Structure formats: structure tokens, C-alpha cells
């Protein structure tokens, strides 16, 4: 029980300042840091943090890649034996200590580096995540045109039809679809290699600035302001997914897309492949954002006797259910796209940036009133990204305020503005000017699956288990 006495007598009595934060409400139980204005705001923030872009652009691809409906078996098992326990441990630890990821590890001084690593991970994720939001903002603005700019054929090439290796503008080939050429040549203005820097892409820089302004404004008063924003950002994606699903299932070829995703073609023999189980575990950890510090930071503003176990179950089930639901909305329209091009669904299905900015926009451009569907889709991507970004910046700001309470406790707006400003200029240097897309493409699809990350989650689970029962 030593850890409990440590937190009660040390952390609570040595917060470094008796000055109350200007954002702390009169009814808040924690008069030093404040609490969520309501349980609803906390739950929406947690759901928004857990349900992100990976639910829409990564899970459906993994499902069809690994046997369709059969993939749900390892996915559910990994949720039960690893995802949910880790989610509960991290959120309950933050709630019990009412501290950010760095301060909670003062209970075990030798492991304080774990908290620092959590903040660094959240920082790195924030550095690439807001660029995705910026891309979505750019495509949102581009959607206010008819016809959609990525639906126009160039170089006399037919979409998804490989022809001669003729060179188009900026080195693209005639075999590229219009949406792929638009992504490479217009949106990214991508250079041919990482050794070529190229000019600043100003339309992306301005969209990135707008993305950071949105994040900074929502978090200016911490959870008191972000808690109000999530009423829209956490619920709107479900409205759009439902609309896209209803529209998708009415299209020709939708049945083929759904069958390909999770229908009767499910392959149970895939369960014998270790790669399937590895991808299931990776998707669970990546989707729930375990060990990144966000769960701990958000739950640290809970009231002490909040039922974190019940909350964890609700959030985890909602997260996984959203992944499955999103797959139906995605593949019903991809099935229609395959029908239009008279090609197998496997040749139009993609994951990550290929799905979000090439395949799906191409599919939406084939629908009547295509700008409307495109606008809805990219607003959904923006809200999904913002919810996850809120928690990431909250980790950084919370850690800074907990580390320097005398200096920063009553200056939340300044802290948030400073963090967003610094990260914006890091974005400009690392992504927009130097290598743009390449860094975080490598990060998501290579580093996220490395054995080192599994070791990190293993040790995180081990130390949490050990010290909770110390």
C-alpha cells in the first residue's frame, strides 16, 4: 500500500502552489487542477481520442487482408486480453493520482523516464497528426468545386488503366488515376526523393496553420473548452459514417464490396498465420492509444470516485464497434467504384493515405452531387483528427503545468498557445519543406509494427501491474 500513501501525502501536499487555476470551477472536487464539467464531456473526449483515423482507414483494410470476418476473432481476443486491461490501468492510474504522465511516475523514481517517454511519444504523434488534418482541410476546400478536381483525366489516361510508361507533369506516369496524380502533383507537389527538398508548398502551410489555430482555440482553456468542442467533433463522424453507409448500400456493386470486406468469403485458415495476430494486436494498441499518455492526462481530471472500469469498457467497445461499422461504409462505396471500373475490389482497396486521399475521393467523385459527399467525408476526417490531437496536446500542456505549477498553473492559455506555435514551426521544418509525406508514412506503416514497440507495451503493462499490487 506504500504507493497509495505516497500519492496522498506527497503529490497532493507538494503541488508547488496554492494559487487556484483561473479555469477551476467552484464545484470542482480538485481545487488545484479542476475537473471535467460533466461526465458526458469526459466520455466524449475519451471516445474521440480512441476513435481516430485508424478506425476508418486502417482497420477495414486489415480485415479484408486477413480473412474478412475471421479477423474479428484475433481482434476481439487482443482487445480482451491486452487492450482493455491496459486501457483500464492507464486511465485509473491517472484518475487516482490526479497528475499527468510525468508526475505519476514519481512514485517509482527509477521509472520516471516512462512518463517522459509518454510525453515525447505524444509530441511526435502530434507532429505528424496535424499534417493529416491539414491535408484534409486542403481537400475540403478543393471539394467546393464541380466537377471535383481529382476527377479530371490528364494525359489521355484512363483511371486505373495501366498504359504505356509515358511521363506527365512532375514525372508522373500515364498509368496513374486522376486522383492519384492530383495527390502527387497538386496537393503534395511531391519531390522524387528525400534528397530533394523542393519549394515550400504554401497551400499546405496555410492549411497547417489553420489546423493548429483550431487545436489551440479548442484547448485554450484546457478541458473546460475542449469539453464543449467534443460534443460536435466526437459525434459528427458517426453521423457521416451512417449517411455514407446508407448511400453506399444503395449503389451498384456495394454488395461485392461488403462481401469482400467481411462477408461469406471469410477465410478462417488465416488464423494460423502469426502475422494476423500481430496486426490485430497492433491495431488494438494503436487505436486505443495505450501508453501514449493521453488516457492518463484526460482521466487525471476525473473526480476521485469515478467508475473508471465501466468507462473503460464503454470506450473500448465503442472504439472497436466503430472500426467494424466504418468498414461497411468504406467498402460499400469501394465496391461501387470497382463496379464502375469493372475491376476486382482488391484492386481498388487501399489503406492509409491511399484510401483517404486517393481511392475514396475517387469513388466519391463517381457519385451524383459528388462535392456534397466529398465535403462530408473530409469534415469527418478533420473531426476524427482533431479529437485525437486534443488529447495529444493536452498531454504536453498537462505535463508542463504539473512540472512547473508555480509558474504555469494559472496560464493555461499561454501554455497551449506556446505548444501549438512551437509544433507548427517544427511541422514547417520537418514535413512541409523537407520530406512532406515520407516521414510519417514510414512512421505509421513501419515503426508502429516494430518489436521495440511491443516491448514498450509489455513493460508498461508489467510495471503497472507490479506497482498497483505493491
C-alpha positions as CSV (number, residue, x, y, z in Angstrom):
1,X,0.0,0.0,0.0
2,X,3.0,2.3,0.0
3,X,2.2,3.8,-3.4
4,X,-1.2,5.0,-2.1
5,X,0.3,6.8,0.9
6,X,3.0,8.2,-1.4
7,X,0.4,9.9,-3.6
8,X,-1.8,11.0,-0.8
9,X,0.9,12.7,1.3
10,X,3.5,13.7,-1.3
11,X,1.8,14.6,-4.6
12,X,-1.3,16.1,-3.1
13,X,0.6,18.2,-0.5
14,X,3.5,19.3,-2.7
15,X,1.8,20.7,-5.8
16,X,4.1,23.7,-5.6
17,X,1.5,26.4,-5.5
18,X,-1.7,27.3,-3.5
19,X,-2.9,29.6,-6.3
20,X,-6.0,28.3,-7.9
21,X,-6.2,27.9,-11.6
22,X,-8.5,30.5,-13.2
23,X,-10.2,27.7,-15.1
24,X,-11.1,25.7,-12.0
25,X,-14.8,25.8,-11.4
26,X,-16.4,26.4,-8.0
27,X,-18.0,22.9,-7.9
28,X,-14.8,21.1,-8.9
29,X,-13.6,18.5,-6.4
30,X,-10.0,19.1,-7.2
31,X,-9.4,22.8,-6.4
32,X,-5.8,22.7,-7.7
33,X,-6.3,21.3,-11.3
34,X,-10.1,21.3,-11.8
35,X,-12.4,18.5,-13.0
36,X,-14.4,17.8,-16.1
37,X,-17.6,19.9,-16.2
38,X,-19.6,16.7,-16.7
39,X,-19.2,13.0,-17.1
40,X,-20.5,13.3,-20.6
41,X,-17.7,15.6,-21.7
42,X,-15.1,13.2,-20.3
43,X,-16.6,10.2,-22.1
44,X,-16.9,12.1,-25.4
45,X,-13.3,13.2,-25.1
46,X,-12.1,9.6,-24.4
47,X,-14.2,8.2,-27.3
48,X,-12.9,10.9,-29.6
49,X,-9.3,10.1,-28.6
50,X,-9.7,6.4,-29.1
51,X,-11.8,6.6,-32.2
52,X,-9.4,8.1,-34.8
53,X,-8.3,7.9,-38.4
54,X,-7.0,4.4,-37.9
55,X,-10.6,3.1,-37.3
56,X,-11.6,4.4,-40.8
57,X,-8.5,3.9,-43.0
58,X,-6.6,1.1,-41.4
59,X,-9.0,-1.4,-39.7
60,X,-11.1,-2.2,-42.8
61,X,-8.0,-2.8,-44.9
62,X,-6.6,-5.2,-42.3
63,X,-9.9,-7.0,-42.0
64,X,-10.1,-7.8,-45.7
65,X,-6.4,-8.5,-45.9
66,X,-6.6,-11.1,-43.1
67,X,-9.6,-13.2,-43.9
68,X,-12.5,-10.8,-43.6
69,X,-14.8,-11.7,-40.7
70,X,-12.2,-14.2,-39.4
71,X,-10.0,-11.2,-38.5
72,X,-12.6,-10.2,-35.8
73,X,-11.6,-13.3,-33.8
74,X,-8.0,-12.3,-33.0
75,X,-9.1,-8.6,-32.9
76,X,-11.6,-9.4,-30.1
77,X,-9.2,-11.6,-28.2
78,X,-6.5,-9.0,-28.3
79,X,-9.0,-6.4,-27.1
80,X,-10.0,-8.6,-24.1
81,X,-6.5,-9.8,-23.0
82,X,-4.4,-6.8,-23.8
83,X,-6.2,-3.7,-25.0
84,X,-8.9,-3.3,-22.3
85,X,-6.7,-4.2,-19.3
86,X,-4.0,-1.7,-20.4
87,X,-6.7,1.0,-21.1
88,X,-8.2,0.5,-17.7
89,X,-4.8,0.6,-15.9
90,X,-3.7,3.8,-17.5
91,X,-6.9,5.7,-17.1
92,X,-7.4,4.5,-13.5
93,X,-3.8,5.4,-12.6
94,X,-4.3,8.9,-13.9
95,X,-7.6,9.3,-12.1
96,X,-6.2,8.1,-8.8
97,X,-3.2,10.3,-8.9
98,X,-4.8,13.4,-10.5
99,X,-1.4,14.1,-12.2
100,X,0.0,14.0,-15.7
101,X,2.1,11.2,-17.2
102,X,5.4,12.6,-15.8
103,X,4.4,13.3,-12.2
104,X,2.7,10.0,-11.6
105,X,6.0,8.1,-12.0
106,X,7.5,10.0,-9.1
107,X,6.1,7.1,-7.1
108,X,8.9,5.0,-8.7
109,X,11.8,7.3,-9.3
110,X,13.8,4.8,-11.3
111,X,10.9,4.7,-13.9
112,X,10.4,8.4,-14.3
113,X,11.7,8.0,-17.8
114,X,8.5,6.2,-18.7
115,X,6.5,9.3,-18.1
116,X,8.9,11.4,-20.1
117,X,8.7,8.9,-23.0
118,X,4.9,9.1,-22.9
119,X,5.1,12.9,-23.4
120,X,7.7,12.5,-26.2
121,X,5.5,9.9,-28.0
122,X,2.5,12.3,-27.8
123,X,4.7,15.1,-29.1
124,X,5.9,13.0,-32.1
125,X,2.4,11.9,-32.9
126,X,1.2,15.5,-32.7
127,X,4.0,16.5,-35.2
128,X,2.6,14.2,-37.9
129,X,-1.1,14.0,-37.0
130,X,-1.8,17.6,-37.6
131,X,-0.3,17.3,-41.1
132,X,-3.0,14.8,-41.8
133,X,-5.6,17.3,-40.6
134,X,-4.0,19.9,-42.9
135,X,-4.3,17.6,-45.9
136,X,-8.0,17.0,-45.1
137,X,-8.6,20.8,-44.8
138,X,-7.0,21.3,-48.2
139,X,-9.1,18.6,-49.8
140,X,-12.2,20.1,-48.0
141,X,-11.6,23.4,-49.7
142,X,-10.9,21.7,-53.0
143,X,-14.3,19.9,-52.7
144,X,-16.2,23.1,-53.2
145,X,-15.8,22.7,-57.0
146,X,-17.7,20.9,-59.6
147,X,-16.5,18.7,-61.1
148,X,-14.1,17.7,-58.3
149,X,-10.6,18.5,-59.4
150,X,-9.3,14.9,-58.9
151,X,-12.0,13.5,-61.3
152,X,-10.5,15.2,-64.4
153,X,-8.4,12.9,-66.6
154,X,-5.0,14.1,-67.7
155,X,-2.6,12.9,-70.4
156,X,-5.4,11.0,-72.1
157,X,-5.2,8.2,-69.5
158,X,-8.0,6.2,-68.1
159,X,-8.2,5.8,-64.4
160,X,-6.9,2.6,-63.0
161,X,-5.9,1.6,-66.5
162,X,-2.2,1.0,-67.0
163,X,-0.9,2.2,-70.3
164,X,2.5,3.0,-71.7
165,X,5.0,4.4,-69.4
166,X,4.5,8.0,-70.7
167,X,5.7,10.8,-68.5
168,X,3.3,13.5,-67.4
169,X,3.9,16.7,-65.4
170,X,6.4,16.3,-62.4
171,X,7.4,12.8,-63.5
172,X,4.1,11.1,-63.0
173,X,3.1,8.3,-65.4
174,X,0.1,8.0,-67.6
175,X,-0.9,4.8,-65.7
176,X,-1.9,6.9,-62.6
177,X,-5.5,7.6,-61.9
178,X,-6.6,11.3,-61.9
179,X,-7.0,11.2,-58.1
180,X,-3.5,9.8,-57.7
181,X,-2.0,12.4,-59.9
182,X,-3.9,15.1,-58.1
183,X,-2.5,13.8,-54.8
184,X,1.1,13.7,-56.0
185,X,1.3,16.7,-58.3
186,X,-1.2,19.2,-57.0
187,X,-1.8,18.6,-53.3
188,X,1.7,17.4,-52.3
189,X,3.8,18.7,-55.2
190,X,6.0,15.8,-54.1
191,X,9.6,15.6,-55.0
192,X,11.1,12.4,-56.4
193,X,13.3,11.6,-53.4
194,X,14.0,12.5,-49.8
195,X,17.3,14.2,-51.0
196,X,15.3,16.8,-52.9
197,X,13.7,19.5,-50.7
198,X,11.7,21.5,-53.2
199,X,9.9,24.7,-52.5
200,X,7.5,25.4,-49.6
201,X,4.0,24.2,-50.5
202,X,2.2,27.3,-49.4
203,X,-1.3,26.0,-49.6
204,X,-0.4,23.1,-47.3
205,X,1.4,25.5,-45.0
206,X,-1.6,27.7,-44.7
207,X,-3.9,24.7,-44.1
208,X,-1.5,23.5,-41.4
209,X,-1.6,26.9,-39.8
210,X,-5.4,26.7,-39.8
211,X,-5.3,23.3,-38.2
212,X,-3.1,24.5,-35.4
213,X,-5.4,27.5,-34.8
214,X,-8.3,25.1,-34.5
215,X,-6.5,23.0,-32.0
216,X,-5.2,25.9,-30.0
217,X,-8.6,27.6,-29.8
218,X,-10.3,24.4,-28.7
219,X,-7.7,23.8,-25.9
220,X,-7.2,27.5,-24.9
221,X,-9.0,26.9,-21.6
222,X,-8.0,23.2,-21.3
223,X,-10.7,20.7,-20.7
224,X,-13.2,23.4,-19.9
225,X,-13.2,24.5,-23.6
226,X,-12.3,21.2,-25.3
227,X,-15.1,19.5,-23.4
228,X,-17.6,21.7,-25.2
229,X,-16.0,21.2,-28.6
230,X,-16.1,17.4,-28.4
231,X,-19.9,17.5,-28.4
232,X,-19.6,18.1,-32.2
233,X,-16.2,16.6,-33.1
234,X,-16.9,13.2,-31.3
235,X,-20.4,12.8,-32.6
236,X,-20.3,14.2,-36.2
237,X,-18.1,11.3,-37.6
238,X,-20.9,8.8,-36.7
239,X,-23.5,10.9,-38.5
240,X,-21.3,11.0,-41.6
241,X,-20.5,7.3,-41.5
242,X,-24.2,6.5,-41.2
243,X,-25.0,8.7,-44.1
244,X,-22.2,7.2,-46.2
245,X,-23.4,3.7,-45.3
246,X,-27.0,4.4,-46.3
247,X,-25.8,6.0,-49.6
248,X,-23.3,3.2,-50.2
249,X,-25.6,0.2,-49.8
250,X,-27.9,1.7,-52.4
251,X,-25.2,1.7,-55.1
252,X,-24.5,-0.9,-57.7
253,X,-21.6,-3.1,-56.6
254,X,-22.0,-2.3,-52.9
255,X,-22.8,-6.0,-52.1
256,X,-19.5,-7.1,-53.7
257,X,-17.6,-4.6,-51.6
258,X,-19.2,-5.7,-48.4
259,X,-18.7,-9.4,-49.3
260,X,-15.1,-8.7,-49.9
261,X,-14.8,-6.8,-46.6
262,X,-16.4,-9.2,-44.1
263,X,-18.9,-11.4,-45.9
264,X,-19.1,-15.1,-46.8
265,X,-15.6,-15.1,-48.3
266,X,-14.1,-15.0,-44.7
267,X,-11.1,-17.3,-44.6
268,X,-10.6,-19.0,-41.2
269,X,-7.3,-20.6,-42.3
270,X,-5.8,-17.1,-41.9
271,X,-5.9,-17.6,-38.1
272,X,-3.0,-19.9,-38.3
273,X,-0.8,-17.1,-39.6
274,X,1.1,-15.2,-36.9
275,X,1.0,-12.0,-39.0
276,X,-2.8,-11.9,-38.5
277,X,-2.4,-11.9,-34.7
278,X,0.4,-9.4,-34.8
279,X,-1.6,-7.0,-36.9
280,X,-4.7,-7.5,-34.6
281,X,-2.6,-6.6,-31.5
282,X,-1.0,-3.6,-33.3
283,X,-4.4,-2.2,-34.4
284,X,-5.8,-2.6,-30.9
285,X,-2.9,-0.8,-29.3
286,X,-2.7,1.9,-32.0
287,X,-6.4,2.5,-32.0
288,X,-6.8,2.7,-28.2
289,X,-3.6,4.9,-27.9
290,X,-2.4,2.9,-24.9
291,X,0.9,4.0,-23.3
292,X,0.9,7.4,-25.1
293,X,-0.1,9.4,-22.0
294,X,-3.4,10.7,-23.4
295,X,-5.6,8.4,-21.4
296,X,-3.7,9.3,-18.2
297,X,-3.9,13.0,-18.9
298,X,-7.6,13.0,-19.7
299,X,-8.6,10.8,-16.7
300,X,-6.4,12.9,-14.3
301,X,-9.2,15.5,-14.4
302,X,-11.9,13.0,-13.2
303,X,-13.4,13.0,-9.8
304,X,-11.7,10.6,-7.4
305,X,-14.5,8.1,-7.1
306,X,-15.4,8.0,-10.8
307,X,-16.1,4.5,-12.1
308,X,-13.2,4.2,-14.5
309,X,-13.7,0.4,-15.0
310,X,-17.1,1.0,-16.5
311,X,-15.9,3.9,-18.6
312,X,-13.0,1.8,-20.0
313,X,-15.4,-1.0,-21.1
314,X,-17.7,1.5,-22.8
315,X,-14.9,3.4,-24.6
316,X,-13.1,0.2,-25.8
317,X,-16.3,-1.4,-27.1
318,X,-17.3,1.8,-28.8
319,X,-13.9,2.0,-30.4
320,X,-14.0,-1.5,-31.8
321,X,-17.6,-1.3,-32.9
322,X,-16.8,1.9,-34.8
323,X,-14.0,0.2,-36.6
324,X,-16.3,-2.6,-37.8
325,X,-19.1,-0.1,-38.7
326,X,-16.7,2.2,-40.6
327,X,-15.6,-0.8,-42.7
328,X,-19.2,-1.2,-44.1
329,X,-19.4,2.5,-45.0
330,X,-15.9,2.4,-46.7
331,X,-16.3,-0.9,-48.6
332,X,-19.8,-0.4,-49.8
333,X,-18.6,2.6,-51.8
334,X,-15.4,1.0,-52.9
335,X,-17.5,-1.9,-54.2
336,X,-19.4,0.6,-56.3
337,X,-16.1,2.1,-57.5
338,X,-14.9,-1.4,-58.5
339,X,-18.2,-1.9,-60.4
340,X,-17.7,1.3,-62.3
341,X,-14.2,0.4,-63.4
342,X,-15.1,-3.2,-63.9
343,X,-12.2,-4.4,-61.8
344,X,-12.0,-6.6,-58.6
345,X,-12.5,-4.9,-55.3
346,X,-9.0,-5.9,-54.3
347,X,-7.5,-3.7,-57.0
348,X,-9.2,-0.5,-55.7
349,X,-9.0,-1.2,-52.0
350,X,-6.2,0.5,-50.1
351,X,-5.2,1.7,-46.6
352,X,-3.8,4.8,-45.0
353,X,-3.2,7.8,-47.3
354,X,-4.0,5.8,-50.3
355,X,-7.6,5.2,-49.1
356,X,-8.2,8.6,-47.5
357,X,-6.8,10.8,-50.3
358,X,-6.8,8.7,-53.4
359,X,-9.2,5.7,-53.5
360,X,-12.1,7.0,-51.5
361,X,-12.2,10.6,-53.1
362,X,-12.0,8.9,-56.5
363,X,-15.0,6.7,-55.5
364,X,-17.0,9.7,-54.2
365,X,-16.3,11.6,-57.4
366,X,-18.4,9.0,-59.3
367,X,-21.5,9.7,-57.2
368,X,-24.2,12.2,-58.1
369,X,-23.7,15.5,-56.2
370,X,-20.1,14.4,-55.6
371,X,-19.0,17.6,-53.9
372,X,-21.5,17.1,-51.1
373,X,-20.2,13.6,-50.3
374,X,-16.6,14.8,-50.5
375,X,-17.3,17.7,-48.1
376,X,-18.9,15.4,-45.6
377,X,-16.1,12.8,-45.8
378,X,-13.3,15.3,-45.3
379,X,-15.1,17.1,-42.5
380,X,-15.4,13.7,-40.9
381,X,-11.6,13.2,-41.3
382,X,-10.9,16.6,-39.8
383,X,-13.1,15.9,-36.7
384,X,-11.6,12.5,-36.2
385,X,-8.1,14.0,-36.3
386,X,-8.9,16.9,-34.1
387,X,-10.3,14.7,-31.3
388,X,-7.1,12.7,-31.2
389,X,-5.0,15.8,-31.5
390,X,-6.8,17.4,-28.5
391,X,-5.6,14.6,-26.2
392,X,-2.0,14.7,-27.5
393,X,-1.6,18.4,-26.9
394,X,-3.4,18.0,-23.5
395,X,-0.6,15.6,-22.5
396,X,2.1,18.1,-23.3
397,X,0.3,21.0,-21.6
398,X,-0.6,19.0,-18.6
399,X,2.9,17.7,-18.1
400,X,4.3,21.3,-18.3
401,X,1.8,22.6,-15.8
402,X,2.4,19.8,-13.4
403,X,6.2,20.2,-13.7
404,X,6.1,24.0,-13.1
405,X,3.0,24.7,-11.1
406,X,4.2,28.0,-9.6
407,X,4.9,29.4,-13.0
408,X,2.3,27.9,-15.2
409,X,-0.7,26.8,-13.2
410,X,-2.9,29.9,-14.0
411,X,-1.5,30.4,-17.5
412,X,-3.2,27.6,-19.4
413,X,-3.9,29.7,-22.5
414,X,-0.3,30.8,-22.8
415,X,1.0,27.2,-22.4
416,X,-1.4,25.9,-25.1
417,X,-0.5,28.7,-27.5
418,X,3.2,28.2,-26.9
419,X,3.0,24.5,-27.5
420,X,0.9,24.9,-30.7
421,X,3.2,27.6,-32.0
422,X,6.4,25.6,-31.4
423,X,5.0,22.5,-33.0
424,X,3.7,24.4,-36.0
425,X,7.2,25.6,-36.8
426,X,8.6,22.1,-36.3
427,X,6.0,21.0,-38.8
428,X,7.1,23.6,-41.3
429,X,10.7,22.4,-41.0
430,X,10.2,18.7,-40.9
431,X,7.3,18.0,-43.2
432,X,6.1,20.8,-45.4
433,X,9.6,21.8,-46.6
434,X,11.9,18.8,-46.3
435,X,10.2,15.5,-46.9
436,X,6.5,16.1,-46.6
437,X,4.7,12.8,-46.7
438,X,7.6,10.3,-46.4
439,X,8.4,10.7,-42.7
440,X,5.0,9.7,-41.3
441,X,4.3,7.2,-43.9
442,X,7.3,5.4,-42.6
443,X,6.2,6.0,-39.0
444,X,2.7,4.6,-39.4
445,X,3.3,1.5,-41.5
446,X,6.8,0.6,-40.4
447,X,7.7,1.8,-36.9
448,X,4.3,1.2,-35.4
449,X,4.7,-2.6,-36.0
450,X,8.3,-3.0,-34.8
451,X,9.2,-5.4,-32.0
452,X,10.5,-2.4,-30.0
453,X,7.0,-1.0,-29.7
454,X,5.7,-4.4,-28.4
455,X,8.4,-4.4,-25.8
456,X,7.3,-0.9,-24.7
457,X,3.7,-2.0,-24.3
458,X,4.9,-5.2,-22.4
459,X,7.0,-3.3,-19.9
460,X,4.3,-0.7,-19.5
461,X,1.8,-3.5,-18.6
462,X,4.3,-5.2,-16.3
463,X,5.2,-2.2,-14.3
464,X,1.6,-1.0,-13.9
465,X,0.6,-4.5,-12.7
466,X,3.5,-4.8,-10.3
467,X,3.1,-1.4,-8.6
468,X,-0.7,-1.4,-8.4
469,X,-0.4,-4.6,-6.3
470,X,2.7,-3.5,-4.4
